[in-house]
Amino acid sequence: MDFDKNEYFKGDPWGIKEGVWMLGLSCFIVPVFIEILLREQFDSFFRNGLYAGTTMGFIMAIVFMLGVYFVCLRPCSLSWKEVGVRRFAASYWGAIAGWTIVLIFSSIMVLALMMAVGGTYENEKTESVKQNVTVFNFFIGFISAAIISPVYEEILYRGFIYRWIRVRTGKSWGMFISSFLFMVVHIPTYNTLMINFISGLVFAWAYEKTGSIWPSVLIHGLFNGLAVILTFLE
């Protein structure tokens, strides 16, 4: 049977329990027990913000993917297709390029506005990268930001959270709430929060139009990868 995107977004196989577990994992358990408690340990061990952040991101990816599997998929005997890990129509490649360009220009405008009111685009991650400019560090930063993060974040925040909220509130509220949560979990990088919110809207829209997380993974990866390249070049 052909995949019916409209039918896919009309319902989901999960209940309140799965939603509460995954929202708690993404908004409380991981931020408190990994991003706060473990980050200090990683910083002390590595004495390098890039290595500490990359290690923490890798652990987060494992925790989130195990959460999706053991909370959402395995108990219901579902495959990863249920969270959007499926092929998308070849005709959407043009939209992927277009949305990537839109996201880049939107980010430039947000950063320009921030700097105009006295803000800065610098944060701990970019400062760490600039202080350790090597080919090895570039590949670590690029793989983490352009490959690992986009895959697990899109499976979690779009494949499960957006769909779960959308089924219960509708498309508009689903996009807004999931993007707001995506923004909040990026605290304390306050200077990129608005960019994270806009990104969440773009990623959710791509998922909405295709029923696949891969377009949003590609847009996410291209955007993050470009940011890493520009940071190292600077």
URMO-V609627 format. One record per pair of residues at least 4 apart in sequence whose ideal C-beta (glycine too) atoms are under 6 Angstrom apart, sorted by the first residue. I is the first residue (numbers start at 1). GAP is how many residues later the second one is. D is the distance in Angstrom with one decimal. If there is no record, write none. Layout:
i = [I/I]
gap = [GAP/GAP]
d = [D/D]
//
This chain:
i = [5/8/11/12/12/13/14/18/18/19/19/20/21/22/23/24/24/25/25/28/29/30/30/31/32/33/34/34/35/39/42/42/42/42/43/46/46/49/49/49/50/50/50/53/54/54/57/61/61/64/64/65/66/67/68/69/69/70/72/73/78/80/81/81/83/83/83/84/84/84/86/88/88/88/88/88/92/92/95/96/96/96/99/99/100/100/103/103/106/107/110/110/111/114/115/122/123/123/126/129/129/132/138/138/139/141/141/142/142/143/144/145/145/145/146/146/146/149/150/150/150/150/151/153/154/154/154/154/155/155/156/157/157/158/158/158/158/158/158/159/160/161/162/162/162/162/165/165/165/165/166/166/169/169/173/174/175/175/175/178/179/179/179/182/182/183/183/183/186/192/203/206/206/207/207/210/213/216/217/221]
gap = [206/203/156/151/155/63/4/53/54/4/145/4/50/138/4/4/5/4/42/4/4/4/30/4/4/4/4/26/4/17/4/10/13/14/9/5/6/4/75/79/78/79/87/72/86/90/87/87/91/88/92/87/4/4/4/4/5/4/88/5/4/5/4/5/72/76/77/75/128/129/126/4/122/124/126/127/118/123/4/119/122/123/103/120/119/122/99/120/92/88/84/85/10/5/4/4/66/68/105/12/102/5/4/94/4/4/87/4/86/4/4/4/79/83/75/78/79/4/4/67/70/71/66/4/4/59/62/63/4/58/4/4/25/4/45/46/49/55/58/54/4/17/4/12/16/42/4/9/12/13/5/8/4/5/4/4/4/26/29/26/18/21/22/14/18/10/13/14/10/4/13/9/10/6/9/5/4/4/4/4]
d = [4.0/5.1/5.7/5.7/5.1/5.2/3.9/5.7/5.4/6.0/5.0/5.9/4.9/5.8/5.6/5.1/5.9/4.8/4.8/5.9/5.8/4.9/5.8/4.8/5.5/5.4/5.0/5.9/5.7/5.9/5.8/3.7/5.5/5.7/4.9/4.1/4.7/5.9/5.6/3.1/4.7/5.8/5.8/5.9/5.5/4.6/5.4/5.5/4.1/5.1/4.9/5.7/5.8/5.4/5.2/5.1/5.7/5.5/5.9/4.5/4.3/3.9/5.8/4.7/5.4/3.3/5.2/3.9/5.5/3.6/5.0/5.4/4.2/3.8/5.7/5.6/5.5/5.7/6.0/5.3/5.3/5.8/5.3/5.3/5.1/4.9/5.3/5.3/5.2/4.9/5.2/5.4/5.0/3.6/5.9/5.6/5.0/5.8/5.2/5.9/5.2/5.0/6.0/5.2/6.0/5.9/5.0/5.3/5.0/5.1/5.3/5.7/4.1/5.1/4.5/4.9/3.4/5.5/5.8/4.7/3.7/4.3/5.7/5.5/5.0/4.4/4.9/4.7/4.4/5.8/5.8/5.0/5.1/4.6/5.5/5.8/4.3/5.5/5.5/4.8/5.8/5.2/5.8/5.6/4.1/5.0/5.6/4.5/5.2/5.6/5.8/3.0/3.8/5.6/5.7/6.0/6.0/5.7/4.5/5.8/5.2/3.0/4.9/5.9/3.8/5.1/4.4/4.1/4.7/5.7/3.8/4.2/4.4/5.9/5.2/5.3/5.7/5.8/6.0/5.7]
//
